Amino acid sequence: MLFKIAGSALYGVEAYLVEVEVDIAFGVPDFITVGLPDKTVRESRERVKTALKNCGYPVTRRKIIINLAPADRKKEGSAFDLPIALGLLAHLEVFPSSRLKDFLFSGELALDGRIKPVPGVLPTAVLAKKKAFKGIVIPRENEKEAALVKELDIYALNDIHEVISLLNGSPDIEPSRFDLKDLLRNEDMGFDFRDIKGQEHCKRALEVAAAGGHNVLMIGPPGAGKTMMARRLPTIMPPMTFDEVVETTQIYSVAGLLGDRGAVVHRPFRSPHHTTSDAGLIGGGVIPRPGDVSLSHHGVLFLDELPEFRKKVLESLRQPMEDGKVTISRASMTVTYPSSFMLVASMNPCEDSYCFLPDSGYECTDTQRNRYYSKISGPLLDRIDIHLEVPKVDYKDISSKEGGEASEAIRKRVVKARNRQLGRFRDRKIFCNAEMGVKELKCFCRPDKEGDELLHMAVDKLGFSARAYDRVLKVARTIADLEGAEGLSSAHISEAIQYRMWDRYFR
């Protein structure tokens, strides 16, 4: 006897429909799973059989064949436990098998019949709505993330007994009722720009970066506040829209990193260690998983001590920085993950920490500097819009009892500037100045005569590349947006040039 149950599998950040076919026939007793299952899926036979036995449902001693269609795609994970178990229960006629077609099922079974959480429930819920299922049956722990999908009945259940009650039409089992406002409530992040003493020039540069979505490199001695400012950057970025929340939550759901959170409501902040591999940063594995560049989607990727990262790892950033997505190719599949992030990096002016000691009289040699700086390629630096010098903090600033400007006040100016950009680019698939292409630069970034002369000097005397020239125009456009100006004046161009420290000092 053949039963068909709807399940799902993940491909990148999206889910696709998997038809779990359970066939029970006469023959030598066996339990065979086909359809390119991985080891986790094959082991489901033991979990399912034991869970059903412990719940009081005997497993037939006939030949059981499980087919996961489409059969030409590799399946992984434990989310097929629940659909397989329901196929075996349908054979026992403990519920009307006709009810199975109304729902999409996903969940791992514990040996006592409990339904345990699985990754990727949000993409699965999106799929269920797209395929017009009446509802989705998922583990109780995954209820919050699935609630982001509107107009879909979500049954977040605890164990196999509740699933059977649902399929029998029990009035006690009702769809989840979750308040989206409560789920999307913005709680205090615990960081604020008012905590930063001094460094007014640097805070201004980060405000410009947040307003235009620009990448930033901070260069300064240890203890100058580079990491402190980077961690507070998400607090002045515009609040996430609902679509951004769903996109980012999907990535965290696939990666299994949501935990107790139902949604990612704050701009992500990822700070990988400098020993990370290219697979850890970009993503990878036999079956590709998202890396830090995707986990920082719509947020900030902070690389502390930039030259300490392996050069191969840093060079792999060039594609996601340019395209806003990363493509991972393996023999079995090619997966694309979104990776639209702000890169914020920091480094010391020299690799030798002794030169930063007070009154040491020690300075790095040119050989040491060249070796230190050579770890960062020119093409990567050109993709960073703002190069910022972070000086040592003065004692009067450290000892001051007065705090700086609050993040909320800065964020209001940033939001106004972003709204101007959204209005300007309303007919284009562009959301901030950093994403402008050649056409947009020609249309919206025309400097006045004095500003054009400053750019001429920057290219001829400071050695700005063509890409650096474009970056200066983009930053100047953001500075003008913060002031509410339509055109680009020489003051806007001059400030933007000041934010190209590397081009001015190290070329």
C-alpha positions in Angstrom: 0.0 0.0 0.0 1.4 3.4 -1.0 1.1 6.7 0.9 2.4 10.1 -0.1 3.3 12.8 2.4 4.6 16.3 1.7 8.0 17.2 3.1 10.7 19.7 2.1 14.5 20.0 1.7 16.7 23.1 1.5 18.6 24.5 -1.5 20.5 27.5 -0.4 18.1 29.8 1.5 15.0 28.4 -0.2 13.1 25.2 0.3 11.7 22.9 -2.3 9.0 20.3 -2.1 9.9 16.7 -1.5 7.2 14.0 -1.9 7.9 11.3 0.7 6.4 8.1 -0.7 6.0 5.2 1.8 5.3 1.8 0.2 4.5 -1.2 2.3 4.4 -4.6 0.5 4.8 -8.3 1.2 8.3 -9.6 1.0 11.4 -10.0 3.1 11.2 -7.6 6.0 13.3 -4.5 5.3 13.4 -0.7 5.6 15.0 0.9 2.5 15.3 4.6 1.9 16.0 5.8 -1.7 16.2 9.2 -3.4 19.8 10.2 -2.6 19.5 10.3 1.2 22.5 11.2 3.3 23.5 9.4 6.5 21.2 11.4 8.7 18.2 10.5 6.5 19.2 6.9 6.4 19.4 6.7 10.2 15.8 8.0 10.4 14.7 4.3 10.1 16.0 3.7 13.7 14.6 6.9 15.1 11.1 6.4 13.5 10.7 2.7 14.4 11.8 3.3 18.0 9.6 6.4 18.4 6.5 4.6 17.1 7.1 1.6 19.3 7.5 3.7 22.4 4.3 5.5 21.5 2.4 2.3 21.3 2.2 1.8 17.6 3.8 -1.4 16.2 5.9 -1.1 13.1 4.8 -3.6 10.4 7.2 -6.5 9.7 6.9 -6.1 5.9 9.1 -4.6 3.3 9.1 -0.9 3.6 10.4 1.4 0.9 10.8 5.1 1.4 11.3 7.2 -1.8 12.2 10.9 -1.5 11.2 12.5 -4.8 12.7 14.2 -6.8 15.2 11.4 -6.7 18.0 13.3 -8.4 18.6 15.8 -5.6 20.6 14.9 -2.5 18.6 15.0 0.7 20.0 15.7 4.1 18.9 16.4 7.7 16.4 14.9 10.1 13.3 16.8 9.0 12.0 13.8 7.1 11.4 11.8 10.3 7.9 13.1 10.8 6.7 12.5 7.2 8.1 9.0 7.2 6.5 8.2 10.5 3.1 9.4 9.3 3.4 7.2 6.2 3.8 4.1 8.5 1.0 5.3 10.8 -1.3 5.7 7.8 -0.8 2.0 7.1 -2.1 1.3 10.6 -5.2 3.4 9.8 -5.0 5.5 13.0 -6.2 8.5 11.0 -7.8 9.2 7.6 -4.9 9.1 5.1 -6.8 11.6 2.9 -6.0 14.3 5.4 -2.3 14.0 4.7 -2.5 16.0 1.5 -3.7 19.1 3.3 -0.4 19.7 5.2 3.3 20.0 4.8 5.3 18.2 7.6 8.7 18.9 9.0 10.3 17.6 12.2 12.8 15.3 13.8 11.5 12.6 16.1 13.0 11.8 19.5 12.8 8.2 20.7 9.9 8.9 22.9 7.8 10.5 20.1 8.5 14.1 20.8 9.0 16.4 17.8 12.4 18.2 18.0 13.3 21.4 16.2 15.0 21.4 12.7 16.7 24.1 10.7 15.1 25.9 7.8 11.5 26.0 9.0 11.0 29.6 7.8 11.8 28.7 4.1 9.6 25.6 4.5 6.7 27.8 5.7 7.2 30.1 2.7 7.1 27.1 0.4 3.9 25.8 2.1 2.2 29.1 1.4 3.4 29.2 -2.2 2.1 25.7 -2.8 -1.3 26.5 -1.2 -1.2 23.9 1.6 -3.9 24.4 4.2 -1.3 24.4 6.9 2.2 23.3 8.0 3.0 21.0 10.9 6.3 21.8 12.6 8.0 21.4 16.0 6.9 23.7 18.9 10.3 25.3 19.1 10.1 26.5 15.5 6.8 28.3 16.0 8.1 31.9 16.2 10.1 31.9 12.9 7.2 30.3 11.0 4.9 33.0 12.3 6.7 35.5 10.0 4.7 33.9 7.1 1.3 35.5 7.0 -2.0 33.9 6.0 -0.8 30.3 6.7 -2.1 28.0 9.4 0.8 26.9 11.5 0.5 23.9 13.8 3.4 23.9 16.1 3.1 20.6 18.0 4.9 18.8 20.7 4.7 15.1 19.8 3.4 12.4 17.5 0.2 12.1 19.5 -0.8 15.7 18.8 -0.1 15.2 15.1 -2.5 12.2 15.1 -5.1 14.2 16.9 -4.8 17.0 14.3 -5.2 14.5 11.4 -8.3 13.1 13.2 -9.8 16.5 13.2 -9.6 17.1 17.0 -11.0 20.5 18.0 -8.3 20.7 20.7 -5.6 21.3 18.1 -5.7 24.8 16.8 -3.4 26.9 14.6 -0.8 28.9 16.4 -1.8 32.5 17.3 1.3 34.6 17.5 1.5 38.4 17.7 3.9 39.7 15.0 4.3 43.0 16.8 5.6 41.2 19.8 7.9 39.1 17.6 9.3 42.1 15.8 9.6 44.3 19.0 12.9 46.2 18.9 14.6 45.7 22.2 17.6 47.7 23.4 20.8 46.4 21.9 22.9 47.4 24.9 25.2 49.6 22.9 25.1 53.4 22.3 27.3 55.9 20.6 27.1 58.1 23.7 29.6 55.6 25.3 32.3 56.8 22.9 34.5 59.6 24.3 36.1 61.9 21.8 36.8 60.7 18.3 34.3 63.2 16.8 35.9 62.9 13.3 35.6 59.1 13.4 31.9 59.2 14.6 31.1 61.6 11.8 32.7 59.3 9.2 30.7 56.3 10.6 27.5 58.4 10.3 28.3 59.0 6.7 29.1 55.3 6.2 25.7 54.3 7.8 23.8 56.8 5.7 25.2 55.5 2.4 26.0 51.9 3.2 29.7 52.5 2.6 32.5 50.1 3.6 35.0 51.4 6.2 38.6 50.7 7.1 39.8 52.2 10.5 43.6 52.5 11.0 44.8 53.4 14.5 46.8 52.2 17.6 45.4 49.7 20.0 42.9 51.1 22.5 41.8 53.9 20.3 38.2 52.6 20.2 38.1 51.0 16.7 36.2 47.9 17.9 34.0 49.9 20.3 32.8 52.1 17.4 32.3 49.2 15.0 30.1 47.4 17.5 27.9 50.5 17.8 27.5 51.0 14.1 24.3 48.9 13.8 22.6 51.2 16.4 22.8 54.2 14.0 21.8 52.2 10.8 18.1 52.4 9.7 15.8 49.9 11.4 15.2 46.7 9.4 12.1 46.6 7.2 9.8 43.5 7.4 11.2 42.2 4.1 14.8 42.5 5.4 13.8 40.7 8.7 12.4 37.8 6.7 15.4 37.6 4.4 17.9 37.7 7.2 15.9 35.3 9.4 15.8 32.8 6.5 19.6 32.7 6.4 19.9 32.2 10.2 17.1 29.6 10.0 19.0 27.6 7.3 22.2 27.9 9.3 20.4 26.7 12.5 21.5 29.8 14.4 18.1 31.2 15.4 18.0 29.6 18.8 15.2 31.0 20.9 14.9 34.0 18.7 11.9 33.9 16.4 13.3 36.6 14.1 16.5 38.6 13.5 15.1 42.1 14.2 18.4 44.0 14.7 21.0 44.5 12.0 23.4 41.5 12.3 26.9 42.1 13.5 29.4 39.4 12.7 33.0 39.5 13.8 34.9 36.3 12.7 38.3 35.5 14.2 41.3 36.2 12.0 42.1 32.4 11.9 38.8 31.7 10.0 38.9 29.8 6.8 37.5 30.9 3.4 34.7 28.4 3.9 33.9 29.9 7.3 33.9 33.4 5.9 32.3 32.9 2.5 30.4 29.6 3.2 31.0 26.1 2.1 31.1 22.4 3.0 30.2 19.3 1.1 26.6 20.5 1.2 27.2 24.3 1.3 26.2 26.3 4.3 26.1 30.1 4.6 29.3 31.8 6.0 29.8 35.0 7.9 29.3 37.2 4.8 25.8 35.9 4.4 25.1 35.9 8.2 25.9 39.6 8.1 23.3 40.2 5.3 21.7 43.6 5.8 24.1 44.2 8.7 27.8 44.7 9.5 30.8 42.3 8.9 33.6 43.4 11.2 37.2 42.2 10.5 39.4 43.1 13.4 43.1 43.2 12.7 42.6 42.9 8.9 46.2 42.1 7.9 46.2 39.1 10.3 43.6 37.3 8.0 45.0 35.1 5.4 45.3 36.8 2.0 43.3 34.0 0.3 40.5 34.6 2.7 40.5 38.4 2.1 40.5 38.0 -1.6 37.4 35.9 -1.5 35.5 38.9 -0.2 35.8 40.7 -3.5 32.9 39.0 -5.3 30.3 39.4 -2.4 31.4 43.0 -1.9 30.8 43.8 -5.5 27.7 41.7 -6.3 25.8 41.5 -2.9 25.7 37.7 -3.2 28.1 34.8 -3.0 28.0 31.7 -5.2 29.4 28.4 -3.9 30.1 25.6 -6.4 30.5 22.0 -5.5 30.4 18.8 -7.5 26.8 18.0 -6.4 25.4 21.5 -6.5 25.9 25.3 -7.0 24.3 27.5 -4.3 23.9 31.3 -4.2 23.5 33.1 -0.8 22.7 36.8 -0.4 25.5 38.8 1.2 24.7 42.5 1.1 26.7 43.8 4.0 28.7 46.7 5.2 32.4 45.8 5.6 34.0 47.4 8.6 37.7 46.5 9.1 40.4 47.7 11.5 44.1 47.5 11.7 47.2 48.9 13.5 49.5 51.3 11.6 52.3 48.8 12.2 52.6 45.1 13.0 55.0 45.7 16.0 53.1 46.4 19.2 56.2 47.9 20.9 56.0 51.0 18.8 52.8 52.0 20.5 54.2 52.0 24.0 54.5 55.6 25.4 57.9 57.1 25.2 59.4 53.9 23.7 61.1 55.9 21.0 60.6 52.8 18.8 59.3 53.1 15.2 58.5 50.4 12.6 61.0 50.2 9.7 59.9 50.7 6.2 60.4 46.9 5.6 58.1 46.1 8.5 55.4 48.5 7.2 55.6 47.2 3.7 55.4 43.6 4.8 52.4 44.4 7.0 50.5 46.4 4.4 51.3 44.0 1.6 48.8 41.5 3.1 46.0 43.7 1.9 45.6 43.9 -1.9 44.9 47.1 -3.8 41.7 45.8 -5.4 40.3 45.0 -2.0 41.3 48.5 -0.6 39.7 50.2 -3.6 36.4 48.5 -2.7 36.5 50.1 0.7 34.9 53.6 0.4 36.2 55.2 3.6 39.8 54.9 5.0 39.7 56.4 8.4 42.6 57.4 10.7 41.7 56.8 14.4 44.1 58.7 16.7 44.9 57.9 20.3 42.2 59.2 22.7 43.3 62.2 24.8 43.1 62.1 28.6 40.6 64.9 28.8 38.2 62.9 26.6 38.7 59.7 28.6 38.1 61.5 31.9 35.2 63.5 30.7 31.9 62.7 32.4 29.9 64.0 29.5 28.7 61.5 27.0 28.7 61.9 23.3 25.6 62.2 21.0 23.2 59.3 21.4 22.7 56.7 18.7 19.0 57.6 18.4 19.8 61.2 17.4 22.4 60.1 14.8 20.0 57.4 13.5 17.3 60.0 12.7 19.7 61.9 10.4 20.8 58.6 8.8 17.1 57.6 8.2 16.4 61.0 6.6 19.4 60.6 4.2 18.4 57.0 3.4 14.8 58.2 2.6 16.2 60.7 0.1 18.2 57.9 -1.6 15.2 55.7 -1.8 13.2 58.5 -3.4 16.0 59.1 -5.9 16.4 55.4 -6.8 12.7 54.5 -6.7 12.7 53.4 -10.3 15.9 51.4 -9.9 16.9 48.3 -7.9 19.2 50.4 -5.7 18.6 51.1 -2.0 21.6 53.2 -1.0 24.4 55.3 -2.5 27.1 52.6 -2.1 25.1 50.5 -4.7 25.2 53.1 -7.5 26.6 52.0 -10.8 28.2 54.0 -13.6 24.8 55.3 -14.9 23.7 56.6 -11.5 27.1 58.3 -10.9 26.8 60.2 -14.1 23.2 61.2 -13.4 23.3 62.0 -9.6 26.9 62.8 -8.8 27.9 65.9 -10.8 30.3 68.1 -8.8 30.5 71.8 -9.2 33.6 73.4 -10.8 35.6 73.7 -7.6 34.7 70.1 -6.7 35.8 68.9 -10.1 39.2 70.6 -9.6 39.6 68.9 -6.3 38.9 65.5 -8.0 41.4 66.3 -10.7 44.1 67.0 -8.1 43.2 63.8 -6.2 43.7 61.6 -9.3 46.9 63.4 -10.6 48.7 64.1 -7.3 47.3 61.6 -4.8 47.2 58.7 -7.2 43.5 57.8 -6.9 42.5 55.0 -9.1 39.4 55.0 -11.3 37.5 52.9 -8.7 38.7 55.3 -5.9 37.4 58.2 -8.0 34.0 56.6 -8.1 34.0 55.9 -4.4 34.8 59.5 -3.6 31.8 60.6 -5.6 29.5 58.1 -3.8 30.7 59.2 -0.4 30.3 62.9 -1.4 26.7 62.1 -2.6 26.0 60.7 0.9 27.5 63.8 2.6 25.2 66.0 0.5 22.2 63.8 1.4 22.9 64.3 5.1 22.8 68.0 4.6 19.7 67.8 2.3 21.7 69.3 -0.6 20.8 68.5 -4.2 24.2 69.1 -5.9 27.8 68.2 -4.9 29.8 71.2 -3.7 33.6 71.4 -3.2 33.0 71.0 0.6 31.3 67.6 0.0 34.1 66.5 -2.3 36.8 67.7 0.1 35.4 65.8 3.0 35.0 62.6 0.9 38.7 62.9 -0.2 39.7 63.2 3.5 38.2 59.8 4.0 40.7 58.2 1.6 43.6 58.1 4.0 45.3 55.1 2.4 45.5 56.8 -1.0 46.9 59.9 0.5 49.5 58.4 2.8 50.5 55.0 1.7 50.7 55.2 -2.1 
